């Protein structure tokens, strides 16, 4: 396990187990953080576990607006969005969250299925992208 975490850290990858100590005191739900900084998502790859509740926190560290656009991840999934971001929904669920400068959004959900899910910032000129990998087994 330590080798996996070290390898992941060296590759700029976030593994959910790295955040087990960063737990919301009210609900014991692990928090996984993604930062938007200098038109880059950090880390670029995040691992989550299927059927394990999580709070995904997206922090905009820049002085410009960013969007978090999860492609296919939240289709048909119940989510709770808090923070000062502006969530946008469509017929399939959460479509995007606009996050103001120095702002944040927290998305609580339980990934129902394993898979690779990409996310982007779709604002003009922002070529930001990342990946959330939901695994069905232990990391």
VONUSE-294425 format. One record per residue (C-alpha): residue number from 0; residue in three letters; x, y, z. Coordinates in pm, whole numbers, always signed. Example, Ala and Ser with C-alpha at 12.3 -4.5 7.8 and 13.67 -1.06 7.14 Angstrom:
<atom tise="0" doti="Ala" px="+1230" py="-450" pz="+780"/>
<atom tise="1" doti="Ser" px="+1367" py="-106" pz="+714"/>
END
This chain:
<atom tise="0" doti="Unk" px="+0" py="+0" pz="+0"/>
<atom tise="1" doti="Unk" px="+278" py="+247" pz="+86"/>
<atom tise="2" doti="Unk" px="+447" py="+176" pz="-246"/>
<atom tise="3" doti="Unk" px="+118" py="+248" pz="-430"/>
<atom tise="4" doti="Unk" px="+75" py="+578" pz="-246"/>
<atom tise="5" doti="Unk" px="+436" py="+679" pz="-308"/>
<atom tise="6" doti="Unk" px="+409" py="+588" pz="-676"/>
<atom tise="7" doti="Unk" px="+80" py="+775" pz="-704"/>
<atom tise="8" doti="Unk" px="+227" py="+1082" pz="-533"/>
<atom tise="9" doti="Unk" px="+523" py="+1086" pz="-769"/>
<atom tise="10" doti="Unk" px="+289" py="+1068" pz="-1069"/>
<atom tise="11" doti="Unk" px="+63" py="+1348" pz="-943"/>
<atom tise="12" doti="Unk" px="-219" py="+1106" pz="-867"/>
<atom tise="13" doti="Unk" px="-457" py="+1125" pz="-573"/>
<atom tise="14" doti="Unk" px="-555" py="+796" pz="-410"/>
<atom tise="15" doti="Unk" px="-862" py="+804" pz="-183"/>
<atom tise="16" doti="Unk" px="-673" py="+630" pz="+98"/>
<atom tise="17" doti="Unk" px="-434" py="+925" pz="+112"/>
<atom tise="18" doti="Unk" px="-725" py="+1132" pz="+242"/>
<atom tise="19" doti="Unk" px="-862" py="+893" pz="+505"/>
<atom tise="20" doti="Unk" px="-730" py="+1128" pz="+774"/>
<atom tise="21" doti="Unk" px="-907" py="+1422" pz="+609"/>
<atom tise="22" doti="Unk" px="-1257" py="+1329" pz="+720"/>
<atom tise="23" doti="Unk" px="-1558" py="+1552" pz="+769"/>
<atom tise="24" doti="Unk" px="-1616" py="+1557" pz="+1146"/>
<atom tise="25" doti="Unk" px="-1996" py="+1554" pz="+1107"/>
<atom tise="26" doti="Unk" px="-2035" py="+1253" pz="+882"/>
<atom tise="27" doti="Unk" px="-1703" py="+1065" pz="+862"/>
<atom tise="28" doti="Unk" px="-1714" py="+1089" pz="+483"/>
<atom tise="29" doti="Unk" px="-1365" py="+1108" pz="+327"/>
<atom tise="30" doti="Unk" px="-1287" py="+1430" pz="+141"/>
<atom tise="31" doti="Unk" px="-1090" py="+1426" pz="-182"/>
<atom tise="32" doti="Unk" px="-958" py="+1763" pz="-301"/>
<atom tise="33" doti="Unk" px="-899" py="+1881" pz="-654"/>
<atom tise="34" doti="Unk" px="-739" py="+2223" pz="-701"/>
<atom tise="35" doti="Unk" px="-775" py="+2446" pz="-1006"/>
<atom tise="36" doti="Unk" px="-450" py="+2639" pz="-1029"/>
<atom tise="37" doti="Unk" px="-279" py="+2809" pz="-1323"/>
<atom tise="38" doti="Unk" px="-530" py="+2652" pz="-1565"/>
<atom tise="39" doti="Unk" px="-448" py="+2303" pz="-1441"/>
<atom tise="40" doti="Unk" px="-637" py="+2053" pz="-1225"/>
<atom tise="41" doti="Unk" px="-421" py="+1913" pz="-946"/>
<atom tise="42" doti="Unk" px="-406" py="+1618" pz="-920"/>
<atom tise="43" doti="Unk" px="-492" py="+1519" pz="-1273"/>
<atom tise="44" doti="Unk" px="-602" py="+1168" pz="-1172"/>
<atom tise="45" doti="Unk" px="-816" py="+1079" pz="-870"/>
<atom tise="46" doti="Unk" px="-909" py="+729" pz="-755"/>
<atom tise="47" doti="Unk" px="-1238" py="+663" pz="-576"/>
<atom tise="48" doti="Unk" px="-1401" py="+343" pz="-460"/>
<atom tise="49" doti="Unk" px="-1732" py="+218" pz="-593"/>
<atom tise="50" doti="Unk" px="-2023" py="+235" pz="-345"/>
<atom tise="51" doti="Unk" px="-1814" py="+433" pz="-94"/>
<atom tise="52" doti="Unk" px="-1952" py="+781" pz="-8"/>
<atom tise="53" doti="Unk" px="-1713" py="+1066" pz="-75"/>
<atom tise="54" doti="Unk" px="-1701" py="+1445" pz="-63"/>
<atom tise="55" doti="Unk" px="-1525" py="+1574" pz="-373"/>
<atom tise="56" doti="Unk" px="-1398" py="+1927" pz="-303"/>
<atom tise="57" doti="Unk" px="-1297" py="+2144" pz="-597"/>
<atom tise="58" doti="Unk" px="-1102" py="+2454" pz="-493"/>
<atom tise="59" doti="Unk" px="-1036" py="+2740" pz="-735"/>
<atom tise="60" doti="Unk" px="-702" py="+2887" pz="-626"/>
<atom tise="61" doti="Unk" px="-691" py="+3129" pz="-918"/>
<atom tise="62" doti="Unk" px="-825" py="+3482" pz="-962"/>
<atom tise="63" doti="Unk" px="-1029" py="+3377" pz="-1266"/>
<atom tise="64" doti="Unk" px="-1348" py="+3177" pz="-1299"/>
<atom tise="65" doti="Unk" px="-1320" py="+2800" pz="-1362"/>
<atom tise="66" doti="Unk" px="-1574" py="+2529" pz="-1439"/>
<atom tise="67" doti="Unk" px="-1579" py="+2169" pz="-1320"/>
<atom tise="68" doti="Unk" px="-1752" py="+1964" pz="-1589"/>
<atom tise="69" doti="Unk" px="-1772" py="+1594" pz="-1501"/>
<atom tise="70" doti="Unk" px="-1834" py="+1397" pz="-1819"/>
<atom tise="71" doti="Unk" px="-2079" py="+1111" pz="-1748"/>
<atom tise="72" doti="Unk" px="-1979" py="+1070" pz="-1380"/>
<atom tise="73" doti="Unk" px="-2301" py="+1203" pz="-1227"/>
<atom tise="74" doti="Unk" px="-2556" py="+1073" pz="-1477"/>
<atom tise="75" doti="Unk" px="-2846" py="+939" pz="-1271"/>
<atom tise="76" doti="Unk" px="-2651" py="+983" pz="-946"/>
<atom tise="77" doti="Unk" px="-2789" py="+1172" pz="-646"/>
<atom tise="78" doti="Unk" px="-2550" py="+1451" pz="-548"/>
<atom tise="79" doti="Unk" px="-2542" py="+1722" pz="-285"/>
<atom tise="80" doti="Unk" px="-2355" py="+2037" pz="-391"/>
<atom tise="81" doti="Unk" px="-2247" py="+2300" pz="-137"/>
<atom tise="82" doti="Unk" px="-1997" py="+2586" pz="-136"/>
<atom tise="83" doti="Unk" px="-2002" py="+2909" pz="-333"/>
<atom tise="84" doti="Unk" px="-1994" py="+2748" pz="-677"/>
<atom tise="85" doti="Unk" px="-2293" py="+2763" pz="-911"/>
<atom tise="86" doti="Unk" px="-2411" py="+2412" pz="-1003"/>
<atom tise="87" doti="Unk" px="-2591" py="+2351" pz="-1331"/>
<atom tise="88" doti="Unk" px="-2816" py="+2049" pz="-1381"/>
<atom tise="89" doti="Unk" px="-2969" py="+1894" pz="-1690"/>
<atom tise="90" doti="Unk" px="-3204" py="+1600" pz="-1749"/>
<atom tise="91" doti="Unk" px="-2933" py="+1346" pz="-1660"/>
<atom tise="92" doti="Unk" px="-2807" py="+1513" pz="-1340"/>
<atom tise="93" doti="Unk" px="-2521" py="+1745" pz="-1243"/>
<atom tise="94" doti="Unk" px="-2373" py="+1888" pz="-1563"/>
<atom tise="95" doti="Unk" px="-2118" py="+2141" pz="-1432"/>
<atom tise="96" doti="Unk" px="-2024" py="+2370" pz="-1147"/>
<atom tise="97" doti="Unk" px="-1892" py="+2722" pz="-1206"/>
<atom tise="98" doti="Unk" px="-1645" py="+2807" pz="-931"/>
<atom tise="99" doti="Unk" px="-1562" py="+3173" pz="-864"/>
<atom tise="100" doti="Unk" px="-1208" py="+3299" pz="-803"/>
<atom tise="101" doti="Unk" px="-1078" py="+3173" pz="-468"/>
<atom tise="102" doti="Unk" px="-1405" py="+2978" pz="-433"/>
<atom tise="103" doti="Unk" px="-1491" py="+2613" pz="-385"/>
<atom tise="104" doti="Unk" px="-1759" py="+2354" pz="-443"/>
<atom tise="105" doti="Unk" px="-1817" py="+2035" pz="-246"/>
<atom tise="106" doti="Unk" px="-1995" py="+1749" pz="-420"/>
<atom tise="107" doti="Unk" px="-2112" py="+1461" pz="-198"/>
<atom tise="108" doti="Unk" px="-2208" py="+1140" pz="-372"/>
<atom tise="109" doti="Unk" px="-2157" py="+765" pz="-380"/>
<atom tise="110" doti="Unk" px="-2007" py="+631" pz="-704"/>
<atom tise="111" doti="Unk" px="-2244" py="+352" pz="-814"/>
<atom tise="112" doti="Unk" px="-2019" py="+185" pz="-1072"/>
<atom tise="113" doti="Unk" px="-1655" py="+134" pz="-1161"/>
<atom tise="114" doti="Unk" px="-1510" py="+314" pz="-1461"/>
<atom tise="115" doti="Unk" px="-1298" py="+598" pz="-1597"/>
<atom tise="116" doti="Unk" px="-1465" py="+940" pz="-1591"/>
<atom tise="117" doti="Unk" px="-1309" py="+1252" pz="-1733"/>
<atom tise="118" doti="Unk" px="-1364" py="+1610" pz="-1620"/>
<atom tise="119" doti="Unk" px="-1275" py="+1937" pz="-1786"/>
<atom tise="120" doti="Unk" px="-1299" py="+2313" pz="-1753"/>
<atom tise="121" doti="Unk" px="-1501" py="+2417" pz="-2056"/>
<atom tise="122" doti="Unk" px="-1436" py="+2791" pz="-2041"/>
<atom tise="123" doti="Unk" px="-1275" py="+2943" pz="-2354"/>
<atom tise="124" doti="Unk" px="-897" py="+2903" pz="-2354"/>
<atom tise="125" doti="Unk" px="-894" py="+2677" pz="-2047"/>
<atom tise="126" doti="Unk" px="-760" py="+2345" pz="-2164"/>
<atom tise="127" doti="Unk" px="-789" py="+2187" pz="-1820"/>
<atom tise="128" doti="Unk" px="-875" py="+1820" pz="-1784"/>
<atom tise="129" doti="Unk" px="-847" py="+1536" pz="-1538"/>
<atom tise="130" doti="Unk" px="-972" py="+1187" pz="-1471"/>
<atom tise="131" doti="Unk" px="-1162" py="+1016" pz="-1191"/>
<atom tise="132" doti="Unk" px="-1112" py="+642" pz="-1179"/>
<atom tise="133" doti="Unk" px="-1371" py="+453" pz="-976"/>
<atom tise="134" doti="Unk" px="-1249" py="+108" pz="-877"/>
<atom tise="135" doti="Unk" px="-1457" py="-186" pz="-766"/>
<atom tise="136" doti="Unk" px="-1182" py="-334" pz="-553"/>
<atom tise="137" doti="Unk" px="-957" py="-211" pz="-272"/>
<atom tise="138" doti="Unk" px="-675" py="+18" pz="-369"/>
END
